[in-house]
């Protein structure tokens, strides 16, 4: 576990940062969420086209990739090659009746299988960009933002070190990541002043969302990204 005293200190730093800094640059997540909520439809006739719109271009795509050969581009190839299988693996991923780690691992397994099939027509396809949980966590966070958030292991580990954690989950312990980010969210949401400052900051960037676990992710990002300089507050 981490030190609640140190957590509270970083909460205060986060409040001071939000109240005076103009460098808050996390709104792209909300842009991506808006595109997902507008376009995602598991029953869409043209699954590849629907996925392409839901995982949108532009500001929100900073979450997915900035490369032409990316998780998004490969998934579109999967959806064109095997639309019903692709639909099924997302349906399984979002089925909350089974363990999240098992669902994520099954998703990776099916991507591995489809990659083999894709290589028959495009031999240069040697990676699907879904095997480190990061991209899959994005799907989960878009679908259930009150329960999941984006998996950024380096920043997460960095914050736990700052908070004096005696043990740090490994890079594959995604379930502990979701558990701890939910704990962060609970503590952060109890600070009414912080919540108000956070909402004002989002509104200033053109976003008026309901509070969800992106709040915890923004806290992690701001505490660990050196360009925000929270340790100076």
N, C-alpha and C positions, 0 to 999 in steps of 0.2 A: 504494500500500500504506500501511499505518498503522504507527505506532511500537510495536514489541513492548514496549519499556520502559514506555511510557504505558499500554499494555494491561495489563501486569502490575500497575501502580499501581492501576488501576481494579479489577482482580481482587482486590487486597488490600482496597480500600474495600468491595467487594461482600461479602467475607468478614466484615469487621467489622460491616457493616450487618446481615447475616443472623444474626450471633451475638448482637446486642443489641437490634435493633429489632423491634417488634411490628406494624409498618405494612406488612409484605409482603402485597400484595393482588393476587396473580397467579393464585390457585388456580382462578378461573373458567375458565381455558383447559383445565385438566384435567377440570373438570366437563363442559365441552363435548365433550372427547375421549371421555369415558366414554359419553355419550349417543350419539355417532356410532358408536363401536365396538359398542354394544348394538343399534342399530337399522338401521344402513346395510346395505342389501341391494339391489344393482343389479338383481337379477332379481325384485324384489317385484311382485306383481300390481297393487297399488294404489301406483304410484310416488309420487304426491303425498302420500299419507298417510305412507308410509315416510320421505320427505324431511322432512316436518313433524316427525316424531318424532326423526329423526337430528339435525336442526338445532333443538335443543330450546329450550323456553321457560325462563325463570328465570335463575339465576346465569350459566349458560354462554352465554346469548344476548347477553351484553354484547359478545361477539365479532362478532356478526352485525349487530345493529341494535337500537335501542330505539324505532323508529318503527313505526307500523302499516303505512305504505307503505315497504317495505324490500326488500332483496335477497331475503330469505326469502319475503315475501308475493308478490312478483312471480314468483319461481321456482315457487311453488305454483300460481299461475295458469297458468304455462307448462305445468306437469306435468298439470294438469287439461285444458288445451286440446289439448296434443299430447304425451301420455305417452311414446310410443315415440321421438319425436324428442328429448325431454328426457333419456330414458334413454341414447340414443345419444351425446349430447354429453358426458355424464358418463363414459360408457365410453371415449370418445376421449380425454378429459382425463386419465384415469388410465392410459392405455396408455403404459407407459414405454419403448416401442420407438422413439418419435420425440421430437424436441427439445421441451423443456418450453415454450419461448417460442412455438413454432408451435402447440402444443396450447392454450395459454392464449389466443392470438390467434384460433384457430378457435372457441374457446368464446365469446369476445366476439362474433365474427361471427354465430354461430348465435343468440345472444341478441338481437342487432340484428334479425335476420330474424323471430324469434318475436314481438318487440315490435311489429313492423309488423302481424302477424296479430292480436295481442291488441288493438291499437288499433281494429280493426274492430268489436269488441264492447264495448270500454271505451276510448272516445276520450281519456280523461284519462290513460291510461297513456303517459307520455312519457319514462320512464327505467327501466332494469332494474338499475341499481346494481352492475353487474359489469364496467364498462369501465375501471377504474383498477387492475386486478390484485389489489386488496386482498382482495375477497371470494373470488376464485378461488384465491388463495394459501391461504385458510382451508380450502377444500375439499382442496387438495393436502396441507396440513399434517395434517388429520384422517385422510386416507387413508394417507399415508406420513410419519409424524412423525419417522422416523429420517433422512429425506432433505430435507424441506422444513419451513419454519416460516412464521409469519404475517408478511405484508408490512406493515411500518409504516415508511413511507419517512421521515417527519419525524424519528422517533426514531433511525432508522438513520443518517441524515445528521448529526444532532446528535452521535451518538457518534463517528462518523468524524472530525468536526471536533475533538472532545475528544482523539482519539487522534493528532492531527497528520497526518492523511492528506493527501497532496499533491493527490490528485484524489478527487472524490466521484462515484459513479455517478449518472446521471440518474434521474428518477422512473420512467422506462420500462425501465430496465436491470435487469429482474427476475432475469436469469440471474446477474449479478454479485452481486446481493443474496444469492441462495441460496449462491453460492460462498463469499462472505465469512462468512456466518453459519455455514457448515460449518467454516470455519477457526476462528471464535470457539469453536465447540463443541469442536473438537479441543484447543485450548489450555486451555479451562476444565476439560475432563474430565481433564486431566493433573494437576490440583491435587486430590489426594485429600482434603485437609482441606476444601476448598471443596465438593466433591461431597457429603461427609458432612453439612456444615452445610445445604446446599441440600435434601437428602433429609429431614433432620430438620424443616426449615421446612415442607415439603410434608406430612409426616406429621402435624405439629401442626395443619394445616388439614384433616385428614381424608383426605389423598390419599397413596397409596403406589405411585407409578408407576415404571416402568422409565425410565431416563434417555433423553431424546430431545431434539430440537432446540428444544423449548420452553425448555430450559435456556438456550440462547443468546438466545432472545427475552426471557426474564425478565431476563437480564443487561443487554440493551439497554434495556429498560424502566426498570430500577432505576437505571441510570447516567444516564438522560436525563430522567426524571420528577422535577420539582422537589420534589414532595411527599415523595419519599424522601430527598432531601438527601444523596446519596452524596458530593458534593464536601466535605462537612463531616467526613467520616471520615478 
